[in-house]
Amino acid sequence: MSEASLATEVEQGDAVLEGIGLRRVFADNVAVDDLSLAVHAGELYGLVGPDGAGKTTTIRMLTGLILPSGGDARVLGRSAHESEREAVGYMPQQYSLYGDLSIDENLRFYGRLFGLKRADYVERAARLLRITRLERFGDRRADALSGGMYKKLALACALLHRPRVLVLDEPTNGVDPVSRRELWDLLYEFVDEGMAVLLATPYMDEAERCHRVGLIHQGRLLTEGEPVALTRQFEHRTLLLAASDRQALEAAVEARSEVLALTPHGSSLRVVVDGQREKTFLTWLADSGLADPPVTVKPDFEDVFLGLLASTSEAQ
């Protein structure tokens, strides 16, 4: 693996992975419905949504593992199921390594699977072991690894054949905070070298680390864009409410139609209020006497997602 680039022959900014009107139906269940997105070289794109939103099904179509019921998935301009397998590195959410094989043995297996020449394998494996900090543990079995080490080994195996696009399905699930940070550092390094990365995650703090995100719910893409821009364009209001009886306040606030989302925040409540009905809510709050005067706070990405989710549900 070249130190200069992981994604040769791909210019920065080129679209390498595309979904065009993707649709997937399982029996009577529409898992993905008319979803379109594009991931470019040198970009980290986050597909963000709760469990059951359609993230994994979308990823499986984009990587050619399943055929769409409608639309098209394309890798480097070709249908995903017809594209060269070397073009994509895929790290599934579930366990994908051989637990009874060591780190070195798993890497050798993947090297043979992709038909790597010995010299290429030795160079690439050495670099991946070094940057994932696994080189001291080559003889340790995969089923004896911690969650973070296992994920880093899975990432190394997915990168061994030097793909142009890397697709990861919830890669930090079950990973400790330190290993989680290390995984993100690795992803940034690969993106800086020109690789396109698509990452599915349910975590809003991870969404904020991506160059662009697509917010998915019930198989549909609600919106996409840069996290900072989406937060800046947020049209609703985020308030912190404090009260001596938080449970009573929460029950009363939850019943208000102006409230799009609420979450506990220490001894207070963090509340997202419909921007067009904020005045009505504030009048009710003052008259109720249930809380101290509210404090307006800067919305975070979770506020944006929950507010958008609630607005979409009300419109349906």
N, C-alpha and C positions, 0 to 999 in steps of 0.2 A: 504494500500500500504506500503510495507516494506521500511523502511528508507535505508536499505542496498542495495536493488537492485530493479530495475523496470523490469528487464528481467531475471527472474529466469530460471534455467535449460538451459541457452544458454551460451556456452563458448565463451570467447572473441575471435573474429576472425572467428567464424563459419559463413558460408553463410546461411542467413535466407530468403533472397528474391532474386529470379533469374528470368531473362528473357532470353529465349533461342531462337534465331532466330525469334523474334516476328514480326508479320506482321498483319496489320489491314487495310482492304479496306472498304470504304463507297461508294457504287455505283461505279463511275469511279475514285474516289479519293483514292490514296494510302497514308494513313495518317502516317503509320509506316511501315518500310520496312527492314526486316532482322536485327533487333536490339537485341543485347545481352548485358546483364550487370548482375552484382552480387553485392549485398550489404551484408556486414558482421556484425556480432554482434560487438558492440563497434565502429561502423564506421558511419560517416556522409557523405553520398554520394550526390553530387549535380548533378542534371540533368539540364543542362544549355543550353538555346537557346532562340531565339526571339519568339514572339507570332506567333502561327501557325506552330511551328516547329514539333509538335507531342508529346509534353511533357505530356499534360493531357490525351491523348489517351493511351500513354504508361502506365501512372499511373493507369488508369482505368482497363487495362488488368492485371497489376501486383497485383491489389487488388481484382481481380475477379469480378469486376462490369460489364465488358463486356468480351466476349470470343474473343480470337485472331482468325484472318482468317488463320493464320499459325504460327508455332512455339509453345512455351509453356511458361507459367508463373507459377512459383513455389514458395510456401511459406513453409518453413521448410520441403522441399523435396516433398511436395504434390502439385498437380495442384491447382492454386490459387482459382478457383471457387469451389473446393471441400474442401479447408482447413477450419479449425475452425475459426469462425468469431472473436473469442477472440484473435487470433494470431496477428491481424493487427489493428492498430489505424489509421484512415484515416481522414484527415482534408482537405476538398475540397476547391477549390478556391472561389466558390460562397458561399453565405450565407447559412448556414446549421442549424442554431439554430431557436428556436421558439421565435419570437420577442415579443409576448405578454406574455411570461413567464419570470420570474425573473432569476437571476443567479442561486440561490438555486434550483428553480423549474426545470430549464434546466438540472442541474446536477442530480437531483432526477429522472427525466425522463430517462436519459441515464443509470443511475444505474439500474432502473427497466428493461430497454431494454436489458441489458446484464445479468439480473437475479442475481445481486449481493446480497449477504446476508447483512442484515442491519449493522452488525458490520463492515464488510469489506467496505461497502459504506461510513459509517461515518468516518472511518480512512482515506480512500483514498481521499474523498472529502475535508476533513479538511487539508490534506497536500497540495493538489493541489491548494486550495484557498489561502493557506499561501504562497506558492512559486510563485504564479502568482500575489500576492498582491491584490486579489479580495475579501478577507474575510470581508472587511468593507462594501462591496456593495452588499451583498447577496440578498437584496430585490429590487434591481434595475432591471428594465426590459431590456431584451437583445436589443430591438430596441432603447433604450435610452443610450446605451454604445458608447463610442468613438471607432474609428477604432481599436486602439491598445487593448483596454479592450475587445472588441468583439473577436478579434483573440485569446487573451489569454484564454477567456472562451471556445472558440471552441477547443483550444488545451487541456484544462483541460478535456473536455467531451471526446475527442479522447483518452485520457490517463487513463480514469477512470477505465477501465477494465484491466489495466496493460498489454498492448500488448507487444509482443516481437519485433515487428517492427513498426515504426511510419512512415507514408507516408503523406507528406504535399505538396499541390499544390499551389505554390506562396503564402506562408503564410504571407509575409510582404507587400503585395500589398495594398496600401492605409493606411499604418501604419506610424505614426509619428516617427522621428528618435530615440527618447528615448524609446518608446515601441518596436521599431525594435531591438534595442540593448538588451532590456530585453528578448525578444523572443529568440534571439540567445544565451543569457546566459542560458536560460532554456534548449535549445537543447543540449548545451555542457554538462550540468549537467546530462541529461538523457543518453547521449552517454557514459559519464564516468562511468555510472552505468551498462553499458553493452548492452544498447538498440541499435538496428540498425535503422538508420534514412535515409530515402530517401526524398530529398527535390528538387522540381522543382522551378527554378527561371530564370528570364530573366536578372537579375542584375549581372554584372561581379564582382563587389566588394564582393557580397555574395559568388560567386563561389570560391574566394580566401580563404574563411573561411572554406571550406569543406576539409575533409581528401583526398577524391578523387572526380573527376568530370568526367562526360561524356558530351561532346559537341554534341548537336543534331541539325540537320538542315534538313528540308524537310523529316522528318521521319527516317533519317539515323543517326547513331552514327558516327561522324567524327573521334573522337579520345577520349581516356580517360586516366586518370592518376592523379598523385598528381599535384596540381596547380603550386607549386614551380618547379617541374621537367618539366612540360610542358612549363613554361616560360623560364627556363634555356635552353631547347632544341630548342627554337624558332630560326629559321634559317634566319629570315628577319631582316631588320634594321628599327629602329624607330628614326625619326628625328623631331626636332622642327624648324620650319621655321618662321622667322619674316620678315615683310615687311611694308612699309609705306602704300601700297594699298593692304590690305589683300584680298579684293574681287577679284581683278585682279589676284593675286597669286593663290587663291583657284580655279578659273576657269581654269587657265593654268595647275595647278598641277593635277586637277581632270581628265584632258584629257590625261594624260601620262599613258601609258600601264604598266610602271614599278611600279605604285602606287597601292597598294592593298587596302589601307584604308586611309581616312583622316578625322579628326575631329577638330573643332575649339578648341583652347586652349588659353583662354584669348585673347590677341591681336595677337597671333601666330597661326600656324597650326601644328597639330600633325599628322605626315605622316608615314605610314608603307610602306616601299619600298621593293620590291622583292630583296632578298639577292644576287641572281645571276645576277641581272641587275642594281645593285646599282651604279656602276661606270658610266653607261650610263646616269642614272638620274642625278647624281652629275655634270657630264659634261654639260648636258643641263641646269641645274639650274644656274651654274656659267656663262654660255654664255648668258642666258636670262636676267640677271641683275634684276630679279624680287624680289629677297630676299637677306637678309644678309647671310653670311656664315652659313650653317646649324649646329645645335648642336645635337650630338648623345645622346640619353637618354635611360635609362633602360626601356625595354618593360614592360607593365603591362598586366594583364590578358585580358583586352579588346583588346589590340593590338594582342595578340595571337589568340583570337577568330576571329576577323575581318580578320586577315591575313590568317588564315586557311580557313575561309569561301570563301575568294576571290580566293585562290589557288585552292580550290575544284571546284569552279564555272568555272574557266579557263580550268580545266582539263576535264570538262564534254562536 
